[in-house]
């Protein structure tokens, strides 16, 4: 702080970057103080190695560091340094007997007018840092005085998350896994949802990462385990001839808390469920671990008959080492490969390699996120064992799932909610929430992609589920154009197969629709997925 205060005293312009690996407390809790301290030493050395001598770097706490770029404000310079630091995502840290990788998150702010204290400026970098951490991949974010819609929602969800189980707001949906040729249901995945009173039905990506910032992920994970075992028991009682293995998702962190294998054993006994009907899907973690504690826990689960599956396979750095070291039964190929395989030879090569390797290791392969016949035929040609995706079934409620099991076989069909594959004529814009539940609020903006506009309505894509049923008013801002305030009120929402949302909204003042129509007529073609991938970087 003294360095920052001195610069403020001399009224010198500077840029602050707060960098974190966000792993110290977890590692220290799991493996002890010595591992945590060695992690700090190695991450500190890695950051210092990238920083030029004239750039100040200080250790804040844990694996969080402060960097000061002195001199005139130069966004290009700040971005260049941030991108250098992001390369540490690919760096392997050898910490005693562990090989560790980590994501990198960076928050950036400027001091130009010197109207803030040192403490306030650092808090600004923390605010930007929280925005960066809300995105699943390594990234940097600049401070803004206003929260965008995503961060505004994040704060509300953080506030309400502690009470979800007590208020009975969580529920499970079930997505079948089918034989790739016959369509026979051979398994299913239980997927958690949150019925939030204001933001509606939320997917795991919207709140599970928040639960991992405290011990809530333990309670939520054990709730999912209990619900899954209860359903298996019900199916064994009601239609034993149709029962298939049910998989649940597990955060790697859950393996390190308490005796997880014992927790699973107790739930299996409580509900009278044989272990082979339960499958646990392990995500490739943001920290890739090589250690006896993980292996011991997984071996004990396998001894109970529980099957282990590696989810999102192919998206991390040590995927093959996982297969070699751990008792994995199944690999799930990430949906991103199915999306890109048709026009990206590298993605197709990865799919072929994974399926070949799985067969060599005697593992089952599940292709995730299959949405159309072209993708299905591709995986069939490559002799992939199982298919999971909207082409056969979306996640469904418990009663619908039981009916699907009775039928036994599913057939591929168009979902009607597939996103456009080809680039579409579209207009880049931003929206902010101006009113919610009839009350005026002030938040920043979030990107949308407009593709239709009439005198009455506007249609657009967004990556955020907005609370359409709660007297919602949005303010629309077109890119690179000064225009009167345009207010719209969403009337419908459709969730697409790729996780995006499509909205139709009414103009409050219909005459202003002419501005949007004019800009849309002169806009360019964009690929929907690409637009939202770029908007999160």
C-alpha positions as CSV (number, residue, x, y, z in Angstrom):
1,X,0.0,0.0,0.0
2,X,2.9,2.4,0.7
3,X,3.9,2.3,-3.0
4,X,0.4,3.2,-4.0
5,X,0.1,6.0,-1.4
6,X,3.4,7.5,-2.6
7,X,2.3,7.6,-6.2
8,X,-1.0,9.2,-5.1
9,X,0.9,11.8,-3.0
10,X,3.0,12.8,-6.1
11,X,-0.1,12.7,-8.3
12,X,1.6,10.3,-10.7
13,X,-0.6,8.2,-13.0
14,X,-0.4,4.5,-12.7
15,X,-2.2,1.2,-13.4
16,X,-2.9,-1.5,-10.8
17,X,-3.3,-5.2,-11.5
18,X,-4.3,-7.7,-8.9
19,X,-3.4,-11.3,-9.9
20,X,-4.6,-14.4,-8.2
21,X,-4.3,-18.2,-8.8
22,X,-7.2,-18.7,-6.2
23,X,-5.8,-22.0,-5.0
24,X,-3.8,-21.3,-1.8
25,X,-6.4,-21.8,0.8
26,X,-7.7,-25.0,-0.8
27,X,-4.3,-26.5,-1.1
28,X,-3.4,-25.6,2.5
29,X,-6.7,-27.1,3.7
30,X,-6.3,-30.3,1.7
31,X,-2.5,-31.0,2.0
32,X,-1.3,-28.9,4.9
33,X,0.6,-25.7,5.6
34,X,3.8,-26.8,4.0
35,X,2.2,-27.4,0.6
36,X,0.4,-24.0,0.8
37,X,3.6,-22.1,1.6
38,X,5.5,-23.9,-1.2
39,X,2.6,-23.0,-3.6
40,X,3.0,-19.3,-2.7
41,X,6.8,-19.4,-3.2
42,X,6.4,-21.0,-6.7
43,X,3.6,-18.8,-7.9
44,X,5.5,-15.7,-6.6
45,X,8.6,-16.8,-8.5
46,X,6.6,-17.5,-11.7
47,X,5.0,-14.0,-11.6
48,X,8.3,-12.2,-10.8
49,X,10.0,-14.0,-13.7
50,X,7.5,-12.4,-16.1
51,X,7.8,-8.9,-14.7
52,X,10.4,-6.4,-15.8
53,X,12.6,-4.9,-13.2
54,X,11.0,-1.4,-13.4
55,X,7.6,-2.8,-12.6
56,X,6.7,-3.1,-8.9
57,X,5.2,-6.4,-7.7
58,X,4.0,-7.0,-4.1
59,X,2.6,-9.9,-2.3
60,X,-0.9,-9.2,-0.9
61,X,-1.8,-12.5,0.8
62,X,-2.1,-16.2,-0.2
63,X,-1.4,-16.5,-3.9
64,X,-2.7,-13.0,-4.6
65,X,-0.2,-10.4,-5.9
66,X,-0.3,-6.6,-6.7
67,X,1.5,-5.2,-9.7
68,X,2.0,-1.5,-10.3
69,X,2.6,-0.1,-13.8
70,X,3.9,3.5,-13.3
71,X,3.6,6.2,-16.0
72,X,0.9,7.4,-18.3
73,X,-2.2,5.2,-18.6
74,X,-1.6,2.8,-21.5
75,X,-4.3,0.2,-22.0
76,X,-2.3,-1.7,-24.6
77,X,0.6,-2.0,-22.1
78,X,-1.7,-3.3,-19.4
79,X,-3.4,-5.8,-21.7
80,X,0.0,-7.0,-22.9
81,X,1.2,-7.7,-19.4
82,X,-2.1,-9.3,-18.5
83,X,-1.9,-11.7,-21.5
84,X,1.7,-12.6,-20.4
85,X,0.4,-13.5,-16.9
86,X,-2.4,-15.5,-18.4
87,X,0.2,-17.8,-20.0
88,X,0.9,-19.1,-16.5
89,X,-2.3,-21.1,-17.0
90,X,-0.2,-23.5,-19.0
91,X,2.7,-23.6,-16.5
92,X,3.2,-26.8,-14.5
93,X,4.1,-26.2,-10.9
94,X,6.0,-29.1,-9.2
95,X,5.1,-28.7,-5.6
96,X,6.8,-31.4,-3.5
97,X,5.1,-34.6,-4.8
98,X,2.3,-32.9,-6.7
99,X,2.0,-31.6,-10.2
100,X,-0.3,-28.6,-10.2
101,X,-1.9,-26.4,-12.8
102,X,-4.0,-23.4,-12.1
103,X,-6.2,-20.8,-13.8
104,X,-5.1,-17.2,-13.5
105,X,-7.5,-14.3,-12.8
106,X,-6.6,-10.6,-13.1
107,X,-8.4,-7.4,-12.0
108,X,-7.2,-4.0,-13.5
109,X,-7.9,-0.4,-12.5
110,X,-6.3,3.0,-13.3
111,X,-5.5,6.0,-11.2
112,X,-5.9,9.1,-13.2
113,X,-7.7,11.8,-11.2
114,X,-6.2,10.8,-7.8
115,X,-9.6,11.1,-6.2
116,X,-9.4,7.7,-4.5
117,X,-7.4,6.3,-1.6
118,X,-4.9,3.4,-2.0
119,X,-7.4,1.1,-0.2
120,X,-10.2,2.2,-2.6
121,X,-8.1,1.5,-5.7
122,X,-7.2,-2.0,-4.5
123,X,-10.9,-2.6,-3.7
124,X,-11.5,-1.7,-7.4
125,X,-9.1,-4.3,-8.6
126,X,-10.9,-6.8,-6.3
127,X,-14.2,-5.9,-7.9
128,X,-12.7,-6.5,-11.3
129,X,-11.2,-9.7,-10.0
130,X,-14.6,-11.0,-8.9
131,X,-15.9,-10.4,-12.4
132,X,-12.9,-12.3,-13.8
133,X,-13.5,-15.2,-11.4
134,X,-17.1,-15.4,-12.4
135,X,-15.9,-16.6,-15.9
136,X,-14.8,-20.2,-16.0
137,X,-11.6,-19.7,-17.9
138,X,-8.5,-17.7,-17.1
139,X,-9.1,-14.0,-18.0
140,X,-8.6,-10.4,-17.0
141,X,-11.2,-7.7,-16.4
142,X,-11.1,-3.9,-16.1
143,X,-12.8,-2.2,-13.2
144,X,-16.2,-0.5,-13.9
145,X,-18.1,1.6,-11.4
146,X,-21.2,-0.2,-12.4
147,X,-21.9,-3.9,-12.1
148,X,-23.0,-5.5,-15.3
149,X,-26.1,-7.7,-15.3
150,X,-24.1,-10.9,-14.7
151,X,-22.4,-9.5,-11.6
152,X,-25.6,-7.9,-10.3
153,X,-27.2,-11.4,-10.5
154,X,-24.2,-13.0,-9.0
155,X,-24.4,-10.8,-5.9
156,X,-28.1,-11.7,-5.5
157,X,-27.4,-15.4,-5.9
158,X,-24.6,-15.3,-3.4
159,X,-27.0,-13.7,-0.9
160,X,-29.7,-16.3,-1.5
161,X,-27.6,-19.5,-1.9
162,X,-27.3,-20.4,1.7
163,X,-31.0,-21.0,2.1
164,X,-31.7,-23.1,-1.1
165,X,-31.9,-26.5,0.7
166,X,-33.9,-25.2,3.6
167,X,-36.3,-23.4,1.3
168,X,-36.6,-26.5,-0.9
169,X,-35.6,-24.6,-4.0
170,X,-33.2,-27.2,-5.5
171,X,-34.5,-30.0,-7.8
172,X,-33.0,-32.5,-10.2
173,X,-33.7,-33.2,-13.8
174,X,-32.6,-36.3,-15.7
175,X,-31.0,-36.6,-19.1
176,X,-30.9,-40.1,-20.6
177,X,-27.8,-41.7,-22.2
178,X,-28.6,-43.9,-25.1
179,X,-26.9,-46.6,-27.2
180,X,-25.6,-44.7,-30.2
181,X,-27.2,-47.1,-32.8
182,X,-30.4,-48.5,-31.1
183,X,-31.4,-45.5,-29.0
184,X,-31.9,-47.8,-26.1
185,X,-31.6,-46.0,-22.7
186,X,-28.5,-47.3,-21.0
187,X,-28.0,-44.7,-18.4
188,X,-28.9,-41.2,-17.2
189,X,-27.3,-38.1,-15.6
190,X,-28.9,-36.3,-12.7
191,X,-28.6,-32.5,-13.2
192,X,-29.2,-30.0,-10.4
193,X,-31.3,-26.9,-10.9
194,X,-32.2,-24.0,-8.7
195,X,-35.7,-22.6,-8.9
196,X,-34.8,-19.0,-7.8
197,X,-37.8,-16.9,-6.8
198,X,-36.7,-14.0,-8.9
199,X,-34.2,-15.3,-11.6
200,X,-36.2,-18.4,-12.4
201,X,-34.8,-21.8,-13.3
202,X,-31.0,-21.7,-13.0
203,X,-28.5,-24.2,-14.4
204,X,-25.5,-25.5,-12.4
205,X,-23.0,-23.2,-14.1
206,X,-24.9,-20.2,-12.6
207,X,-24.5,-21.1,-9.0
208,X,-22.3,-24.1,-8.2
209,X,-19.0,-22.1,-8.6
210,X,-20.5,-19.8,-5.9
211,X,-21.1,-22.7,-3.6
212,X,-17.4,-23.7,-3.9
213,X,-16.4,-20.3,-2.3
214,X,-17.7,-21.7,1.0
215,X,-18.6,-25.1,2.4
216,X,-22.0,-25.0,0.7
217,X,-20.8,-27.3,-2.1
218,X,-20.5,-30.1,0.5
219,X,-24.1,-29.8,1.5
220,X,-25.4,-29.3,-2.0
221,X,-23.3,-32.3,-3.3
222,X,-24.5,-34.6,-0.5
223,X,-28.1,-33.5,-1.2
224,X,-27.7,-34.5,-4.8
225,X,-26.2,-37.9,-3.7
226,X,-29.2,-38.5,-1.4
227,X,-31.8,-37.6,-4.0
228,X,-30.1,-39.8,-6.7
229,X,-30.0,-42.8,-4.3
230,X,-33.6,-42.2,-3.4
231,X,-34.7,-42.2,-7.1
232,X,-32.7,-45.4,-7.8
233,X,-34.5,-47.1,-4.8
234,X,-37.9,-45.9,-6.1
235,X,-37.1,-47.3,-9.6
236,X,-36.0,-50.6,-8.1
237,X,-39.3,-50.8,-6.3
238,X,-41.5,-49.6,-9.2
239,X,-39.9,-50.9,-12.4
240,X,-36.8,-53.0,-11.6
241,X,-36.5,-54.3,-15.1
242,X,-36.0,-50.8,-16.5
243,X,-33.4,-49.5,-14.0
244,X,-30.2,-48.0,-15.5
245,X,-27.1,-46.5,-13.8
246,X,-27.6,-42.9,-12.7
247,X,-24.6,-40.5,-12.7
248,X,-24.1,-37.4,-10.5
249,X,-21.6,-34.7,-10.9
250,X,-18.9,-34.2,-8.3
251,X,-16.6,-31.3,-7.7
252,X,-13.0,-32.6,-7.2
253,X,-12.9,-30.6,-4.0
254,X,-15.5,-32.9,-2.5
255,X,-12.9,-35.7,-2.6
256,X,-10.8,-33.8,-0.1
257,X,-13.4,-33.1,2.5
258,X,-13.9,-35.7,5.2
259,X,-14.3,-39.3,4.3
260,X,-16.3,-39.0,1.1
261,X,-16.1,-42.8,0.3
262,X,-17.8,-43.4,3.7
263,X,-20.5,-40.8,2.9
264,X,-21.3,-42.6,-0.4
265,X,-21.3,-46.0,1.4
266,X,-23.7,-44.7,4.1
267,X,-26.1,-43.3,1.4
268,X,-26.1,-46.6,-0.5
269,X,-26.9,-48.5,2.7
270,X,-29.6,-46.0,3.7
271,X,-31.5,-46.5,0.5
272,X,-30.6,-50.1,-0.1
273,X,-29.0,-49.3,-3.5
274,X,-26.3,-51.5,-5.1
275,X,-23.1,-49.5,-5.9
276,X,-23.1,-50.5,-9.7
277,X,-26.2,-48.4,-10.2
278,X,-24.4,-45.2,-9.1
279,X,-21.9,-43.4,-11.3
280,X,-19.9,-40.4,-10.2
281,X,-18.7,-37.9,-12.9
282,X,-15.5,-36.1,-12.0
283,X,-14.8,-32.8,-13.7
284,X,-11.3,-32.1,-14.9
285,X,-10.3,-29.7,-12.2
286,X,-8.8,-26.3,-12.4
287,X,-6.0,-28.0,-10.4
288,X,-4.7,-31.3,-11.8
289,X,-3.6,-33.4,-8.9
290,X,-1.3,-36.4,-8.6
291,X,-1.6,-37.7,-5.1
292,X,-2.4,-40.7,-2.9
293,X,-5.4,-39.1,-1.2
294,X,-7.4,-38.9,-4.4
295,X,-6.4,-42.3,-5.6
296,X,-7.3,-43.9,-2.2
297,X,-10.8,-42.3,-2.2
298,X,-11.5,-43.3,-5.8
299,X,-10.3,-46.9,-5.2
300,X,-12.6,-47.2,-2.2
301,X,-15.5,-45.9,-4.3
302,X,-14.7,-48.6,-6.9
303,X,-14.6,-51.2,-4.2
304,X,-18.2,-50.2,-3.4
305,X,-19.1,-51.0,-7.0
306,X,-19.5,-47.3,-8.0
307,X,-18.5,-46.4,-11.5
308,X,-16.3,-43.4,-12.2
309,X,-16.6,-41.2,-15.3
310,X,-14.3,-38.3,-16.4
311,X,-16.5,-35.5,-17.6
312,X,-15.5,-32.8,-20.2
313,X,-12.7,-35.0,-21.4
314,X,-10.0,-33.4,-23.6
315,X,-10.4,-29.9,-22.2
316,X,-7.5,-29.9,-19.6
317,X,-3.7,-30.5,-19.8
318,X,-3.2,-33.9,-18.1
319,X,-6.2,-35.9,-19.4
320,X,-4.3,-39.0,-20.4
321,X,-2.5,-39.1,-17.0
322,X,-5.9,-39.2,-15.3
323,X,-6.8,-42.3,-17.3
324,X,-3.5,-43.9,-16.5
325,X,-3.5,-43.2,-12.8
326,X,-7.1,-43.3,-11.7
327,X,-9.7,-46.2,-11.9
328,X,-11.8,-44.5,-14.5
329,X,-14.5,-46.5,-16.3
330,X,-15.9,-44.0,-18.8
331,X,-14.8,-40.9,-20.7
332,X,-17.3,-38.2,-21.7
333,X,-16.2,-36.2,-24.7
334,X,-16.9,-32.5,-24.2
335,X,-19.8,-31.0,-26.3
336,X,-17.4,-28.4,-27.7
337,X,-15.8,-31.0,-29.9
338,X,-19.1,-32.0,-31.4
339,X,-19.9,-28.4,-32.2
340,X,-16.6,-27.7,-34.0
341,X,-15.9,-31.1,-35.5
342,X,-17.8,-30.4,-38.7
343,X,-15.6,-27.5,-39.7
344,X,-12.4,-28.0,-37.6
345,X,-10.1,-30.9,-38.5
346,X,-8.3,-30.6,-35.2
347,X,-11.5,-31.2,-33.2
348,X,-12.3,-34.2,-35.3
349,X,-8.7,-35.6,-34.7
350,X,-9.2,-35.2,-30.9
351,X,-12.5,-37.1,-31.0
352,X,-10.9,-40.0,-33.0
353,X,-7.9,-40.1,-30.7
354,X,-10.1,-40.2,-27.5
355,X,-12.3,-43.0,-28.8
356,X,-9.2,-45.0,-30.0
357,X,-7.5,-44.5,-26.6
358,X,-10.6,-45.4,-24.7
359,X,-10.9,-48.7,-26.6
360,X,-7.3,-49.5,-25.9
361,X,-7.9,-48.9,-22.2
362,X,-11.2,-50.8,-22.2
363,X,-13.2,-47.7,-21.3
364,X,-16.7,-46.7,-22.3
365,X,-17.2,-43.4,-24.3
366,X,-20.1,-41.0,-24.1
367,X,-20.5,-38.1,-26.5
368,X,-22.1,-35.1,-24.9
369,X,-24.1,-32.3,-26.4
370,X,-25.3,-34.1,-29.5
371,X,-27.8,-31.8,-31.1
372,X,-28.2,-32.8,-34.8
373,X,-28.0,-35.8,-37.1
374,X,-24.7,-34.8,-38.6
375,X,-23.1,-35.0,-35.2
376,X,-24.8,-38.3,-34.4
377,X,-23.6,-39.9,-37.7
378,X,-20.1,-38.7,-37.1
379,X,-19.9,-40.4,-33.7
380,X,-21.7,-43.5,-35.0
381,X,-19.0,-43.8,-37.8
382,X,-16.3,-43.5,-35.1
383,X,-18.0,-46.3,-33.1
384,X,-18.7,-44.2,-30.0
385,X,-20.6,-46.3,-27.4
386,X,-23.2,-43.9,-26.0
387,X,-24.8,-40.6,-26.9
388,X,-26.2,-37.9,-24.6
389,X,-27.8,-34.7,-26.0
390,X,-30.9,-32.8,-26.9
391,X,-31.2,-34.8,-30.2
392,X,-32.6,-37.7,-28.1
393,X,-33.8,-35.9,-25.0
394,X,-33.5,-32.7,-23.0
395,X,-33.1,-33.0,-19.2
396,X,-36.6,-33.9,-17.9
397,X,-38.4,-34.0,-14.6
398,X,-38.7,-37.2,-12.5
399,X,-42.1,-38.3,-13.8
400,X,-41.2,-37.8,-17.4
401,X,-38.0,-39.7,-16.9
402,X,-39.8,-42.7,-15.4
403,X,-42.0,-42.7,-18.4
404,X,-39.0,-42.7,-20.8
405,X,-37.6,-45.7,-18.9
406,X,-40.8,-47.5,-19.4
407,X,-40.7,-46.9,-23.1
408,X,-37.1,-48.0,-23.1
409,X,-35.9,-46.5,-26.4
410,X,-35.5,-43.0,-27.7
411,X,-35.3,-41.8,-31.3
412,X,-33.5,-38.8,-32.6
413,X,-35.7,-35.8,-33.3
414,X,-35.3,-32.1,-34.0
415,X,-35.5,-30.1,-30.8
416,X,-36.8,-26.9,-32.3
417,X,-34.4,-25.0,-30.1
418,X,-31.1,-25.5,-31.9
419,X,-29.1,-22.3,-32.4
420,X,-28.4,-21.2,-36.0
421,X,-25.3,-23.0,-37.3
422,X,-24.4,-20.4,-40.0
423,X,-23.6,-16.7,-39.5
424,X,-26.8,-14.6,-39.4
425,X,-27.5,-11.0,-40.1
426,X,-27.3,-9.5,-36.6
427,X,-26.7,-6.3,-34.7
428,X,-24.4,-6.0,-31.7
429,X,-25.9,-4.2,-28.8
430,X,-26.0,-4.0,-25.0
431,X,-28.9,-4.0,-22.5
432,X,-29.1,-3.0,-18.9
433,X,-31.9,-3.6,-16.4
434,X,-33.6,-0.3,-15.7
435,X,-36.5,-1.7,-13.7
436,X,-37.1,-5.0,-11.9
437,X,-40.3,-5.8,-10.0
438,X,-41.4,-2.3,-10.9
439,X,-38.5,-0.7,-9.0
440,X,-35.8,1.4,-10.7
441,X,-32.3,-0.1,-10.4
442,X,-28.8,0.9,-11.7
443,X,-26.5,-1.7,-13.1
444,X,-24.1,-1.9,-16.0
445,X,-24.7,-3.4,-19.4
446,X,-24.3,-6.9,-20.9
447,X,-24.0,-7.8,-24.6
448,X,-26.8,-9.1,-26.7
449,X,-27.1,-10.0,-30.4
450,X,-30.2,-8.7,-32.2
451,X,-31.5,-10.6,-35.2
452,X,-35.1,-9.4,-35.7
453,X,-37.0,-6.2,-35.3
454,X,-40.5,-5.1,-36.3
455,X,-42.5,-2.0,-35.4
456,X,-43.7,-3.8,-32.2
457,X,-41.1,-6.3,-31.1
458,X,-37.4,-7.0,-31.0
459,X,-35.8,-10.4,-30.8
460,X,-32.3,-11.1,-29.5
461,X,-29.8,-13.6,-28.1
462,X,-28.2,-13.4,-24.7
463,X,-26.0,-15.6,-22.5
464,X,-28.0,-14.6,-19.4
465,X,-31.4,-15.9,-18.1
466,X,-33.3,-12.8,-17.3
467,X,-36.2,-12.7,-14.9
468,X,-38.9,-12.2,-17.6
469,X,-41.9,-12.7,-15.3
470,X,-40.9,-10.0,-12.8
471,X,-42.0,-6.7,-14.3
472,X,-38.7,-6.4,-16.2
473,X,-37.7,-3.3,-18.1
474,X,-34.5,-3.2,-20.2
475,X,-32.7,-0.2,-21.6
476,X,-31.2,-0.9,-25.0
477,X,-27.9,0.7,-26.3
478,X,-26.8,0.2,-29.9
479,X,-23.1,0.1,-30.5
480,X,-21.3,3.2,-31.9
481,X,-24.6,5.2,-32.1
482,X,-26.0,8.0,-30.0
483,X,-29.8,7.7,-29.8
484,X,-32.7,8.4,-27.5
485,X,-33.4,6.0,-24.6
486,X,-34.9,2.8,-26.0
487,X,-36.8,0.8,-23.4
488,X,-38.1,-2.7,-24.1
489,X,-40.0,-5.3,-22.0
490,X,-39.3,-9.0,-22.6
491,X,-42.4,-11.1,-23.1
492,X,-40.9,-14.6,-23.8
493,X,-37.7,-16.6,-23.3
494,X,-36.5,-19.8,-25.0
495,X,-33.4,-21.7,-23.8
496,X,-31.4,-23.0,-26.7
497,X,-29.5,-26.3,-26.9
498,X,-26.1,-24.5,-26.5
499,X,-27.1,-22.8,-23.2
500,X,-27.9,-19.4,-24.7
501,X,-31.3,-17.7,-24.4
502,X,-33.5,-16.2,-27.1
503,X,-35.8,-13.3,-26.2
504,X,-38.8,-11.5,-27.7
505,X,-39.5,-8.1,-26.2
506,X,-42.0,-5.3,-26.9
507,X,-40.9,-1.7,-27.5
508,X,-42.4,0.8,-25.0
509,X,-42.2,3.5,-27.7
510,X,-42.8,1.8,-31.1
511,X,-41.5,4.8,-33.1
512,X,-38.0,4.1,-31.7
513,X,-38.1,0.6,-33.4
514,X,-37.2,2.4,-36.7
515,X,-33.7,3.2,-35.3
516,X,-33.1,-0.5,-34.6
517,X,-34.5,-1.6,-37.9
518,X,-32.3,0.8,-39.8
519,X,-29.1,-0.3,-38.0
520,X,-30.1,-4.0,-38.4
521,X,-30.5,-3.6,-42.2
522,X,-26.9,-2.3,-42.4
523,X,-25.3,-4.7,-40.0
524,X,-23.1,-7.7,-40.7
525,X,-23.4,-11.5,-40.3
526,X,-22.2,-13.0,-37.1
527,X,-22.0,-16.6,-35.7
528,X,-24.0,-16.6,-32.5
529,X,-21.7,-18.9,-30.5
530,X,-18.6,-17.0,-31.6
531,X,-20.1,-13.6,-30.5
532,X,-20.7,-14.7,-27.0
533,X,-17.4,-16.6,-26.7
534,X,-15.6,-13.3,-27.6
535,X,-17.8,-11.2,-25.3
536,X,-16.6,-13.1,-22.2
537,X,-12.9,-12.6,-23.0
